[in-house]
Amino acid sequence: MMSESTPTKYAIQQASKNSIVLERLGDSIEQKGMISGSINFSNGGDGDADLTIPIRGTNGRAIIRVVAEKYDDEWTYEKLYVSIKETNEKINLLDKSLEGN
C-alpha cells in the first residue's frame, strides 16, 4: 500500500528530476527496500503520511523523508528531502518558491 501511495510516488518523482540527487546517486532513481512509516486516513478522506523511503541510483543509495497532510483531496508536503548518509547531505525536494507561504 505505501509503495503505491501518492506521497511515495510524488517523492520518487521529485528525487528523480532533482539535479543534485542525480549528480550524487546517478540515473535511474528507484525505490529499493522496505518503506517504513505510516499513512493514515479519516472517514472524510483527509489524512497524513510520515514515510522513510529507501532509494538507489546507478551510483549510490539514499533515503527520502516525507511528511505530508491530505485535506480536501490534496496532499501538502511539510518535509520532503533526500538524505545521503555517506556525505551527510539533506537535499530539499520542496519547491523553494512555496516555502514560507
C-alpha positions as CSV (number, residue, x, y, z in Angstrom):
1,M,0.0,0.0,0.0
2,M,2.7,2.5,1.0
3,S,4.7,2.0,-2.2
4,E,1.7,2.8,-4.3
5,S,0.6,5.8,-2.3
6,T,0.6,9.3,-3.8
7,P,3.2,10.6,-1.3
8,T,5.6,7.8,-2.2
9,K,5.1,8.2,-6.0
10,Y,5.5,12.0,-5.7
11,A,8.6,11.8,-3.6
12,I,10.4,9.4,-6.0
13,Q,9.3,11.6,-8.9
14,Q,10.8,14.7,-7.3
15,A,14.0,12.9,-6.4
16,S,14.3,11.5,-10.0
17,K,14.3,15.0,-11.5
18,N,16.4,16.8,-9.0
19,S,19.8,17.7,-10.5
20,I,21.7,17.4,-7.1
21,V,20.2,14.0,-6.4
22,L,21.1,12.8,-9.9
23,E,24.6,14.1,-9.5
24,R,25.1,12.2,-6.2
25,L,23.2,9.0,-6.9
26,G,23.3,8.7,-10.7
27,D,20.4,8.0,-13.1
28,S,17.5,5.6,-12.7
29,I,16.4,6.6,-9.3
30,E,14.1,3.9,-7.9
31,Q,12.6,2.7,-4.6
32,K,14.8,-0.1,-3.3
33,G,13.9,-1.7,0.0
34,M,11.2,-1.6,2.6
35,I,9.3,1.7,3.1
36,S,8.8,2.5,6.8
37,G,6.4,4.8,8.5
38,S,2.6,5.3,8.2
39,I,-0.2,6.7,6.2
40,N,-3.5,7.4,8.0
41,F,-6.9,8.4,6.7
42,S,-10.0,9.7,8.4
43,N,-13.6,8.9,7.4
44,G,-13.7,12.0,5.3
45,G,-10.7,11.0,3.2
46,D,-8.3,13.5,4.9
47,G,-5.1,12.1,6.3
48,D,-1.4,12.2,6.8
49,A,1.8,10.4,5.8
50,D,5.1,10.1,7.6
51,L,7.4,8.0,5.5
52,T,11.0,6.9,5.0
53,I,11.7,5.6,1.5
54,P,15.0,3.9,0.6
55,I,16.1,4.7,-2.9
56,R,19.0,4.0,-5.2
57,G,20.5,5.2,-8.4
58,T,23.3,3.8,-10.6
59,N,26.0,5.3,-8.3
60,G,24.5,5.1,-4.8
61,R,21.8,4.8,-2.2
62,A,19.8,7.3,0.0
63,I,16.6,7.8,1.9
64,I,13.7,10.1,1.1
65,R,11.9,11.5,4.1
66,V,8.3,12.6,3.6
67,V,5.9,14.3,6.0
68,A,2.6,15.3,4.4
69,E,-1.1,16.0,5.1
70,K,-4.1,15.5,2.9
71,Y,-7.0,17.9,3.1
72,D,-9.9,18.3,0.6
73,D,-8.3,15.6,-1.6
74,E,-4.9,17.4,-1.9
75,W,-1.6,16.5,-0.4
76,T,0.5,19.2,1.2
77,Y,4.2,18.4,1.8
78,E,5.7,19.7,5.1
79,K,9.0,17.8,4.7
80,L,10.4,16.3,1.5
81,Y,14.1,15.7,1.3
82,V,16.8,13.1,0.3
83,S,19.2,12.2,3.0
84,I,22.6,10.8,1.8
85,K,24.3,9.1,4.7
86,E,27.8,8.9,3.2
87,T,28.0,12.7,2.6
88,N,25.8,13.8,5.5
89,E,23.7,15.7,3.0
90,K,20.0,16.6,3.1
91,I,18.7,17.7,-0.3
92,N,15.4,19.6,-0.2
93,L,12.9,18.5,-2.8
94,L,10.2,21.1,-1.9
95,D,9.7,23.9,-4.3
96,K,11.6,26.8,-2.7
97,S,9.1,29.4,-4.1
98,L,6.4,27.8,-2.0
99,E,8.4,28.0,1.3
100,G,7.1,30.4,3.8
101,N,3.7,30.8,2.2
